Amino acid sequence: MSPEVRTIFCLTVAMASAIPAIGCAQPARKSQLATVTQQIADTRVEIVYRRPVARGRALFGALVPWGKIWTPSADSAAIMTISGPLDVNGRRLPTGSYAVWAIPDSTAWTLVFSSVARTFHLTYPPDKDVLRVQAAPRRGEHMETLAFYFPVVDADSATLHLHWGTTIVPVTLRTPDARSR
């Protein structure tokens, strides 16, 4: 390689590494990725989801219609992974990973755990339900960004809250007793 070609090559490499590629950067997503993890006895519970923001919008009964299937996440379905079986509001959910869906209503929600864990947030697979449970929503302080959290944890149980806007949906998670394992 001639000295002139080598100089041009070195300058090209230096310039390419010093100047970011225009148009290649991904814009930041409005709904940020979140993970919440909780140990309940010897069972690990992990929920991975994207956190939509209210931004002044009317939420349940408007943006999220009553009686329609919806995932409490953006871009992809919320995923719950449990390392051991759990009773969810009194009904058994086997060890595994599940997409979490909900059918909101003003007085009762249906929570749906689907065996198709990784899916787009608008493509609910209707024939893949593993468990459906009922939960009674309640009003709470405004939560601008959707959140899952565990306000109460005991030796063998926990309360999980799905909270967005002024709506809180409490869910009881309990490890099965040792005799049923």
Stockholm file with secondary structure:
# STOCKHOLM 1.0

chainA/1-181         MSPEVRTIFCLTVAMASAIPAIGCAQPARKSQLATVTQQIADTRVEIVYRRPVARGRALFGALVPWGKIWTPSADSAAIMTISGPLDVNGRRLPTGSYAVWAIPDSTAWTLVFSSVARTFHLTYPPDKDVLRVQAAPRRGEHMETLAFYFPVVDADSATLHLHWGTTIVPVTLRTPDARSR
#=GR chainA/1-181 SS CCHHHHHHHHHHHHHHHHSCCTTTSCCCCSSEEEEEEEEETTEEEEEEEEECBCTTCCTBTTTBCTTSCBCSSSSBCEEEEESSCEEETTEEECSEEEEEEEECCSSCEEEEEESCCSCBTTCCCTTCEEEEEEECCEEEEEEEEEEEEEEEECSSEEEEEEEEEEEEEEEEEECCCGGGC
#=GC SS_cons         CCHHHHHHHHHHHHHHHHSCCTTTSCCCCSSEEEEEEEEETTEEEEEEEEECBCTTCCTBTTTBCTTSCBCSSSSBCEEEEESSCEEETTEEECSEEEEEEEECCSSCEEEEEESCCSCBTTCCCTTCEEEEEEECCEEEEEEEEEEEEEEEECSSEEEEEEEEEEEEEEEEEECCCGGGC
//
